């Protein structure tokens, strides 16, 4: 019997700064805005994995264009003294339609911060800067089962994971959102167990960890992907590592951290 290929491959892409125009703005839920970006600069854009993310550069208040980064041999370079600094945040790609030159990004409206403030007033014709993805983590989709979990910031990636796992493979997905109004219609198969966890039910954190710990996983080799607030993910990371899976098959990423202004994706420090 042939042994399935379960090697996780990291593929790097060239970094190209892009200025893109807002084509459409759609309110997906009361707190989530989907912005569709377009432009000829999307030619050559690389999107290969569900958790591919880009750095999004925002204009300063009153400005039409964002300050774009300077790239050096080692990536982003700091601006010279006195020069304006780029304002950016990391966002996971929700959709990429290369034939239409369209890129969808979902923004959660927090009521503060440059990204949420910009998304709350976004209108067609405005311009954003996009850089990346820097690399893609390629999953062969040959595992016996999959576990996906996270909060609103992880939802775009989880949605794409659910779209890509082949039918017939058991999938377990837990999504921690503010309330029932924040649930989205996601593509799932008959083999997918999708559970929405609502924070308005009085649970003071930890419900994502409780749900994962309470799951009876099937036999075989599984792949786990979890993302969200960095501190709350630490006990989840520790628990998943007790399952005996290869470290390459357990990905737990801190997408943001309470009290930290801008945390790059993939903060997965050991603890």
Secondary structure, DSSP 8 states (H G I E B T S, - for coil): --------EEEE-----EEEEEEEEEEEETTEEEEEEE-GGGTT----STT-EEEEEE--TT-SS----EEETTEEE---TTS---EEEEEEEEEEEGGGTEEEEEEE--S-SHHHHHHHH--TT-EEEEEE--EEEE--S--SEEEEEE-HHHHHHHHHHHHHS-TTSEEEEEEEESSGGG-------TTEEEEEEEGGGS--S-HHHHHHHT----SS-EEEEEEEEHHHHHHHHHHHGGG---GGGEEEEEEE-TT-S---S-B----
